[in-house]
């Protein structure tokens, strides 16, 4: 079953330098009672760890150098009874090489973000659907 949603509150802000982006956005959402939202952002990291899922396991790539965040997209929903920010990013290094993947860890240099909250249905991530990841149950 799919649900029609209503747009709720919209937030814009910046993650404090030195913080982890996923943790900071999850904490912010928790503090505001945001249970379902779209997230976007741009900025830069001092270091970052990305992941790529090959259908059965994650592979990781870490950058321990300043890196540009060309785009960050994701969502906030519920996972294991807690608010969870699921973020993917596209980054570029000093040579303009681009990399993309699931954001696992980061140290923020500057990260500006928007969070658009949606109401009308609560999405909960769970393992046990047709793929081995914690995903929403609703499909088309």
Protein Blocks (a to p, Z undefined) as FASTA:
>chain_A
ZZdddddddddddddehiafklmmmmmmmmnopabdcdddddddfbdcddddehjaccdd
dddbddddfbacdddddeehiacdddddddddfkopacddddfbdcdfbdcddddddehi
acdddehiabfcdcdfbdZZ
